[in-house]
Amino acid sequence: MSRSTETIRRISRLDGGSFWFGGSLATLRAKFALWQRRIEQRRILAGLNDHLLKDMGITRRAAVAEARKPFWLP
């Protein structure tokens, strides 16, 4: 086990296992995949025209607010 992996596991244990990637490689991959989906979805949302946003029941202001959120925030 590499030194960095051991450090990650130690931090995860100290944090009660709630550290953002938990210590599992599968969990880390899932988290990155989620973040990538959020980035893509917010990019698409930002590019929609007002007609499509109105169709979905979303205001331009709400779409811009969502698109500006950092990828790590739900």
CORNOR-V339898 format. One record per pair of residues at least 24 apart in sequence whose ideal C-beta (glycine too) atoms are under 8 Angstrom apart, sorted by the first residue. I is the first residue (numbers start at 0). GAP is how many residues later the second one is. If there is no record, write none. Layout:
i,gap
I,GAP
I,GAP
//
This chain:
i,gap
19,52
34,36
34,37
35,35
37,33
37,36
38,32
41,24
41,25
41,27
41,29
42,24
//
